[in-house]
């Protein structure tokens, strides 16, 4: 039982005790002398003035964490009460940066160093840190010990906020790690993808390809909650191969829309060497699932020889950490035959889908799609479909556009387009096939030019180049030049000889 100070007659002394603020009385442990209590309180008061520092990291991308911190501080204090650091020019306001929180929607958030009004000695700083090879958000705090518990409580609120809120989780985003010159950005660029205008019915593929895409990509996204119940892993890999323009990127758009509708994070990268960073980014946002869509994987995974970059991609796709993850990896290539066989083995890729150009039946559906309501359901497009079979969707769209012009020509002036006749479609299809034939014809060999001769010399080595070829090309070019230029070049040619 505790005693008041006047009752202290014990010979034993308690030298240390926890200081707890409770009730409205000063209560001492038994056997503690008042002088000892005073000394402990003085030491405690002195310790509360000591400066302490610590770091708190969060497994989210820096901008996500900064928005969470701003939301917590705004709720507690409001923007006007946040105070910046004192400087030679007076107290500087906190730094605010605009972060994209949705497609084309930006909100300000606090960044850099700042103080808070109820603990003005505390200096908080937003920053970044690397955790498990992932760039994460970190708050550094420096304050007197008396304010440590209060500051930690604020940072705990940030962590709690991030459990339920994110500007990236369940959204479609585009991630950029390298600039146009191939140099790594100091801070990756994350931009939101607007999926509102993407229509699933706009993706028209040959039926067999469509079935494969629906089964191996769209179904796992739309029914992700049913996979575990049926003993099916969420983690999977899909490779979409095929020539340019057959619908691989459009497939990515539809997958992004379905992911957002099902609260799944969708991450899109255009460079194969950005895939490892994209997968690590996805690890932070894989609840309930994430899809990483990477274009042109053949740029890093082609050839029979294994490179360090290739091994890096294979290891992170097939690594121990990601085997139990909820990440679907979708890769595309325009050169399926060049993909290293190590990438293609079962277990690493669950499906390899060849996205072929539209067949006759798919061409008919594309024509009706691009024609809108101008083509009657009863219109027979069999001949046109057969004529354009194998053409990519962009060609089909151009045929329909030309057909509209043909239809205008066939109609009286001033009458609006209400239908698209077979005659107009066949006419535009014929002009298109003629154009495509010209494009497909091999370019005839021409007489060598200076540039081609020198290029061949560099490519094959001077020992295998016919020197007369260079002389012949140079002489022919000289003959077409002005006389004074001809004399100058000819003189230089003699010097070379």
SULPE-V420689 format. One record per pair of residues at least 6 apart in sequence whose ideal C-beta (glycine too) atoms are under 6 Angstrom apart, sorted by sequence separation. I is the first residue (numbers start at 1). J is the second residue. If there is no record, write none. Layout:
i=I j=J
i=I j=J
This chain:
i=100 j=106
i=101 j=107
i=178 j=184
i=179 j=185
i=333 j=339
i=58 j=65
i=84 j=91
i=85 j=92
i=128 j=135
i=129 j=136
i=227 j=234
i=259 j=266
i=368 j=375
i=84 j=92
i=98 j=106
i=115 j=123
i=143 j=151
i=240 j=248
i=282 j=290
i=358 j=366
i=457 j=465
i=478 j=486
i=28 j=37
i=84 j=93
i=129 j=138
i=269 j=278
i=300 j=309
i=301 j=310
i=456 j=465
i=84 j=94
i=98 j=108
i=99 j=109
i=113 j=123
i=114 j=124
i=141 j=151
i=256 j=266
i=282 j=292
i=407 j=417
i=127 j=138
i=177 j=188
i=267 j=278
i=478 j=489
i=17 j=29
i=82 j=94
i=96 j=108
i=113 j=125
i=478 j=490
i=176 j=189
i=279 j=292
i=300 j=313
i=407 j=420
i=97 j=111
i=278 j=292
i=367 j=381
i=14 j=29
i=111 j=126
i=125 j=140
i=175 j=190
i=267 j=282
i=94 j=110
i=95 j=111
i=139 j=155
i=453 j=469
i=14 j=31
i=95 j=112
i=124 j=141
i=173 j=190
i=174 j=191
i=364 j=381
i=403 j=420
i=407 j=424
i=453 j=470
i=14 j=32
i=406 j=424
i=12 j=31
i=123 j=142
i=173 j=192
i=174 j=193
i=275 j=294
i=474 j=493
i=13 j=33
i=94 j=114
i=265 j=285
i=453 j=473
i=10 j=31
i=122 j=143
i=172 j=193
i=217 j=238
i=364 j=385
i=403 j=424
i=406 j=427
i=448 j=469
i=121 j=143
i=216 j=238
i=363 j=385
i=403 j=425
i=406 j=428
i=13 j=36
i=121 j=144
i=172 j=195
i=450 j=473
i=272 j=296
i=449 j=473
i=450 j=474
i=2 j=27
i=8 j=33
i=19 j=44
i=122 j=147
i=264 j=289
i=265 j=290
i=266 j=291
i=267 j=292
i=268 j=293
i=269 j=294
i=270 j=295
i=272 j=297
i=360 j=385
i=363 j=388
i=403 j=428
i=448 j=473
i=360 j=386
i=363 j=389
i=402 j=428
i=272 j=299
i=273 j=300
i=366 j=393
i=370 j=397
i=450 j=477
i=85 j=113
i=119 j=147
i=272 j=300
i=5 j=34
i=122 j=151
i=360 j=389
i=371 j=400
i=399 j=428
i=84 j=114
i=318 j=348
i=359 j=389
i=366 j=396
i=370 j=400
i=399 j=429
i=119 j=150
i=67 j=99
i=82 j=114
i=83 j=115
i=259 j=291
i=357 j=390
i=367 j=400
i=399 j=432
i=297 j=331
i=298 j=333
i=357 j=392
i=63 j=99
i=81 j=117
i=222 j=258
i=276 j=312
i=297 j=333
i=302 j=338
i=221 j=258
i=279 j=316
i=289 j=326
i=290 j=327
i=291 j=328
i=292 j=329
i=293 j=330
i=294 j=331
i=295 j=332
i=298 j=335
i=213 j=251
i=217 j=255
i=221 j=259
i=275 j=313
i=301 j=339
i=70 j=109
i=286 j=325
i=301 j=340
i=70 j=110
i=218 j=258
i=276 j=316
i=286 j=326
i=298 j=338
i=252 j=293
i=286 j=327
i=298 j=339
i=384 j=425
i=388 j=429
i=67 j=109
i=205 j=247
i=301 j=343
i=387 j=429
i=66 j=109
i=66 j=111
i=282 j=327
i=374 j=419
i=375 j=420
i=384 j=429
i=374 j=420
i=203 j=250
i=371 j=420
i=203 j=254
i=200 j=254
i=198 j=253
i=234 j=289
i=198 j=257
i=66 j=126
i=195 j=256
i=195 j=257
i=193 j=256
i=224 j=288
i=195 j=260
i=224 j=289
i=62 j=128
i=101 j=167
i=57 j=129
i=65 j=137
i=57 j=131
i=62 j=137
i=59 j=136
i=60 j=137
i=57 j=136
i=58 j=137
i=57 j=138
i=55 j=138
i=56 j=139
i=172 j=256
i=248 j=332
i=55 j=140
i=72 j=157
i=72 j=158
i=54 j=141
i=172 j=260
i=53 j=142
i=69 j=158
i=72 j=161
i=103 j=192
i=68 j=158
i=102 j=192
i=235 j=325
i=244 j=334
i=103 j=194
i=100 j=192
i=175 j=267
i=234 j=326
i=235 j=327
i=236 j=328
i=237 j=329
i=238 j=330
i=239 j=331
i=240 j=332
i=241 j=333
i=51 j=144
i=52 j=145
i=68 j=161
i=170 j=263
i=68 j=162
i=172 j=266
i=173 j=267
i=174 j=268
i=175 j=269
i=49 j=144
i=50 j=145
i=170 j=265
i=241 j=336
i=52 j=148
i=169 j=265
i=48 j=145
i=177 j=274
i=47 j=145
i=48 j=146
i=56 j=155
i=67 j=167
i=177 j=277
i=60 j=162
i=64 j=166
i=64 j=167
i=175 j=278
i=58 j=162
i=64 j=168
i=248 j=355
i=247 j=355
i=246 j=355
i=239 j=349
i=237 j=348
i=246 j=357
i=237 j=349
i=242 j=354
i=237 j=350
i=238 j=351
i=239 j=352
i=240 j=353
i=241 j=354
i=242 j=355
i=236 j=350
i=240 j=355
i=169 j=285
i=168 j=285
i=216 j=351
i=212 j=353
i=134 j=280
i=209 j=355
i=246 j=392
i=133 j=280
i=245 j=392
i=245 j=394
i=206 j=356
i=206 j=359
i=206 j=362
i=204 j=362
i=204 j=365
i=204 j=366
i=204 j=369
i=60 j=284
i=59 j=284
